[in-house]
Amino acid sequence: MSVSPTEIDGLSSFSSGAVTDLAGPEVAVAWYIAARSSDLEEGSVLGVRINEFKIAIYRIEGKVYATSDVCTHSYALLSEGYLDGDCIECPLHQALFHVPSGDVRSPPACESISTYRTKESAGDISVELPS
């Protein structure tokens, strides 16, 4: 498959085809450059906006992860929360989410957060999102 770059809201985007969800129709996805690798230190979280998506990007034990930046319990930005190992604590009511899976680890949240695939190359961190 050929990958062609496009410019969307000042971010580079690379079409990577479509993903079929077993519960629904195909969803078009694309890779978006979200940050420079140098912007994300080990054990930190960075909030970014890509089109209409609010994304939190994490570097945990050398690996980069991306989740929704919005707590599912009450509107709060997780990137303003506390990163403890591989879990992020919401700054508003202390709900706890496992970053790699998005699973809830502690109430009051009862719904997982979305997770997104990431890749890091040529000094850039990219996130795969619906396009």
C-alpha positions in Angstrom: 0.0 0.0 0.0 1.4 3.4 -0.8 1.3 6.1 1.8 0.7 9.6 0.8 1.2 12.6 3.1 -1.4 15.3 3.3 -1.6 18.5 5.4 -4.6 18.8 7.8 -4.8 21.6 10.3 -1.0 22.1 10.1 -0.3 18.5 11.0 1.1 15.9 8.6 -1.3 13.0 8.0 -0.5 9.7 6.3 -3.4 7.5 5.1 -3.0 3.9 6.3 -6.2 2.5 4.8 -9.2 1.3 6.8 -9.8 -0.7 9.9 -12.8 -3.1 10.1 -14.4 -3.3 13.5 -16.1 -6.7 14.0 -19.1 -4.9 15.4 -19.5 -2.4 12.6 -18.4 -1.0 9.2 -14.9 -0.1 8.1 -13.4 3.1 9.6 -10.9 5.1 7.6 -7.8 5.8 9.7 -4.7 8.0 9.2 -1.4 8.6 11.1 -1.0 12.2 12.5 2.3 13.7 13.8 1.4 14.7 17.3 4.7 15.8 18.8 8.4 15.8 18.5 10.1 12.9 20.4 12.1 15.5 22.3 8.9 17.0 23.7 8.1 13.8 25.7 10.4 12.9 28.5 10.4 9.5 30.2 7.6 9.2 32.8 5.7 12.2 31.4 2.4 12.9 29.7 1.6 15.6 27.1 -1.8 16.8 26.0 -2.3 17.6 22.3 -5.2 18.3 20.0 -5.4 16.7 16.6 -8.4 17.9 14.6 -11.3 17.3 17.0 -9.5 14.7 19.1 -8.0 15.6 22.5 -5.1 13.1 23.0 -2.8 12.4 25.9 0.6 11.0 24.9 2.7 9.2 27.4 6.3 7.8 27.6 6.4 4.9 30.0 9.5 2.7 30.3 10.7 3.9 26.9 7.4 3.1 25.1 5.0 5.7 23.7 1.3 5.4 24.3 -1.7 7.5 23.4 -5.2 7.7 25.0 -8.1 10.1 25.0 -7.2 13.1 27.1 -10.7 13.3 28.6 -11.8 11.4 31.7 -14.9 9.3 31.1 -16.3 10.1 34.5 -16.4 13.9 34.4 -14.8 16.3 32.0 -11.1 16.7 33.0 -7.9 16.6 31.0 -5.9 13.5 32.0 -2.7 15.2 30.8 -3.1 17.5 33.8 -3.3 14.4 36.1 -0.7 12.4 37.9 1.2 9.6 36.1 2.0 6.8 38.5 3.9 3.9 36.7 1.6 2.9 33.8 -1.6 4.5 35.3 -2.9 8.0 34.9 -4.9 9.6 37.7 -7.6 12.1 36.8 -7.0 15.5 38.5 -10.6 16.1 39.2 -12.0 13.0 41.1 -8.9 10.7 41.1 -10.3 8.1 38.8 -7.4 5.8 37.7 -6.8 4.4 34.2 -4.3 1.9 33.0 -2.5 3.7 30.1 -1.6 0.7 27.8 -5.2 -0.7 27.9 -7.4 2.2 28.8 -9.0 0.1 31.5 -10.4 1.7 34.7 -8.4 0.7 37.7 -10.2 2.9 40.3 -13.6 4.6 40.6 -15.4 6.9 40.3 -14.9 6.2 36.5 -16.6 3.0 35.3 -15.9 3.4 31.5 -12.5 2.8 29.9 -10.7 5.6 27.9 -9.9 5.1 24.3 -6.4 4.1 23.3 -4.7 4.7 20.0 -1.8 3.1 18.2 1.5 5.1 18.2 4.8 5.0 16.3 8.0 7.0 16.8 10.4 7.6 13.9 12.6 10.3 12.6 12.2 12.3 15.8 8.4 12.4 15.5 5.6 10.8 17.5 2.6 9.8 15.4 -0.8 8.7 16.5 -3.3 6.7 14.4 -6.8 8.2 14.5 -10.0 7.9 12.6 -9.8 10.3 9.6 
